[in-house]
């Protein structure tokens, strides 16, 4: 590429590999223009459909994003259920997400109901309309610097993001 970039992997848990999370200026310096970088992180037993996108300038809006499908290496009787969504499916994704953490939505935007028994575990959460509130729970079990942010470039560039540093559990 003719400009610096980095690639962020949505939904992929990266235990102790924050440097591979691809959030420019948070977990990784951007890859310099006209250079290469190999992301190398263990997937463990993670399978399913995830997505990736650039975390530099407006490359996300320019189309540097797409599905990231991990198939089960064993003979999976359900492998016919895996799908490859079209790039159009990701076009209008407008949510907040937390890097490399699964989280539970215990109260959705526009709702007064709290669900702590069986809350949904999405990759992102819609914040709703002005004045709406969302309540999420997530476990701090992956040390490193991470980002909680919006996926609309001009919102992100305006500061709609929180960088948090997760420490190692003390003994």
N, C-alpha and C positions, 0 to 999 in steps of 0.2 A: 504494500500500500504506500501511497505517497504521503501519508500522515501517520502519526502515532496512533496506536489503538490498544485495546485490551479486550478480552472476551470473558464474560461472566456466565456461569453455568447455573441455571435456575433449578432448584429442587434437589440438586446433587449435594449430599452430605459429604463434607470434606474434613474428616477428623484430623486435626493438627496439620492441615495443609492450607492455611489461610493464604499463603503466598501464591497459591494456584487458583484463588477464587476470582481473580480478574477484575476487581473493582479498582479502576485507575485512581491513583493518588491515595488510596486507602490501604489495600492489601498488596498492591503491585504498582510499580512505575509503568507507565504505558510502554509498549513495545515501540522502539524508535522506528521512524519512517524507513521503509525499504530494508528492514531487518526481519529476522524470524525469531520465534520463541516456541518451544514445545511445552504444552501443558501436560503434566504427568502427575496424576493423582490416582490413588486406589479407588476402585468402584465397589469393592467388597461384593455383597450380594444385591446391590441396588439394580433393579430392572424397571423398565417402564418408559413412558414418554415424558421428557423434560424439554427445556428449551434453553437456548443460549442467546446472548446479545452483546453488542459492543457497550463498553462503559466509557467511551471517549467522545467528546464533542457531540455532534448530532448524528453520528453514524447509525444509531438505533433507528432514528426516523428515516435515514437514507436507505435502510433495508439490511443492515448488518445484524441479522437475527434469524433464528429458525429453529426447527425441531431438533432434538437430540435424543435419539431412541436407543435404549440399551436393551438388547434381547437377552433372554436367559440362555446361558450356554448349554445347559442340560436340555434334554428332550422335554419341552414344556407342552403339556396337553392343551394349553390355552394360547399358544403362540399365534394362532389365527386372530386373536383378539387385539394384538398389538397393531397399532395403526400409525401411519405417517401423515400428520395433519398438513394441509396445504399452508404455504406461507401466509395466505390471506387470513387463516384462522388466528394469527398472532397480530394482525395489523392494528387493531384498535384496543389493545390490552392497556387498560388504564387503572392501575392498582398500586398499592403499597406492598412491599415484600421485605423480608429479612433474609440477608445472605446466609446460605447454608444452614438454616435452622428450620425445622418444621414447627408450625405454630397452630394453635387451636383458636377458632373464632368463637368466643363464648357469648358475644352479643354483636349482632350485625347492625349495619347502618339502617336507620329508620325503624328500629325495633326496641321495645322495652323489655323483651324476654331474654333472660340469661340462661344459657344451656351449658352446664358444666358436666352433665352425664355422658353425652355423646356428641360433642361439638364437631363441626366439620374441620378438616385439616387441609386447607387449600395451599396453593403456591403463592397466592397473592390475595389481597382483600380490598374490595371496593369501599371507599370512604364515604360514599353517599353524597348528599347535598350539603350545602352550607348549614352548619349547626348540628349535623348528625355526628354521632359518636360511635366508635367501634371498640370493642374490648377483646384483646387477644392475650393468650398465655403462651409462653414458650420457655423451654428448659435451657438454662445456661450450662451446657455440657461440652462446648467446643471452643477451647481457648484460642484467642487471636483477635485481631481487629475485624469488625464486621460492619455492615451498613444496612440501615432500615430506610428505604427511600421510595419515592414516586418514580414511575416509568414514563412520565411526560418530560421530554428533555428540558423545556424551558422552566418547568417546575423544579427539576433537579438542579439546574444551573442557578435558579433563584434561591436555592438553599433548602428545599423541602426534602431534607435527609438528616439522619442522625447517625453518626459514626460512634460505635461503642466498642470498648475493649473488654474482652472477656478473659478473666484471669484463670490461672490454674487453681483447682480446689486445694485449699490449705488443709493440712493434716491436723 
